[in-house]
Amino acid sequence: MRFNEELPDIIGLDLKTAIPMLENAGILIREIKLTKPPHYYESGCQDYFRVLRVDIMSENKVKLIVCDPLIDFRTKAHFTKPY
């Protein structure tokens, strides 16, 4: 089976759910990058961040592109509690 076929479908999942799925499949996360608007205050990755993209780095390593779903784009405010 090829690596792409073994990669769990984690797009749209939060990191709290996605990371264990990758670990159980034997896939290492090499990097987690946050996509954000300009001047967004970044306090590190949180469990509730959502996976937008998975880039394959090598045979069993990936890079995740995530976003903060709690940003209010009209005011650029970051909420501290989930919806």
N, C-alpha and C positions, 0 to 999 in steps of 0.2 A: 504494500500500500504506500502511496506517495504521501509526502508531508502535508500537502494541501488537503488531501482527503482525510487526514487525521486531525486537522485543525478544527477545534470546536467552533461553532457559529456563536460568537460572543458580541457581535455588532448590536449596539443598543442596550446592552446589559450594563449594570453598574459594576464598578471595580470589585466590590465585595462579593459579587457572584462570579464575575469573569475570571479573576485571578485563580481561585481554586479549580475551576474547570480546566484552565491551561496547565496548572501544576499536575492535576490528575492525568492529563494526557501526556505528561513528560516534556512539556514545552516550557522553556525558560523565557522570562521577560527581560530583555536586555535594556530596554528604555521605555519610559512613559513620558510622553510629551503632551502638554496642555495647550489646546487652541483656545484663544481668548481675544476679546476686544482690546484695543489700545488702552493703556492706563488702568487695566484691571489689576486689582490687588491680589497677588498670588500668595497663598499661605501653604502651599504644598498640596499634594494629591490627597483627596478625601475619598472615603468608601463609596459615596453616592455619585461620584463622577461617572459619566457614561462613555462607553467605548464607541468611537466614531469610525476608526479604521485600524486594521492590523497589517503591518508591513513585515514580511518575512525577511529576516536578516541572514539566517543560515539554516542549516538542516533542522535544528530544533530550537531556534531563538527567534523571537519576534520583538517588534517595537509597537507600542500601542499609542494611538492618538486619541485623547480623551477631551471631554468638555465638561464644564460646570453647568448643569441644567438649571441651577437656581439663580442665574443672572437675569436681571430685569433689564433688557436692552434699551428700554425707553429712558431709564434713569441711570443705567450702568451700575445699579446697586447690587450688591451681593447679599443675599439673604442667608441667615445662619441656620434656619430650620427648613427641613424639606416641606414642600408644598403644604 
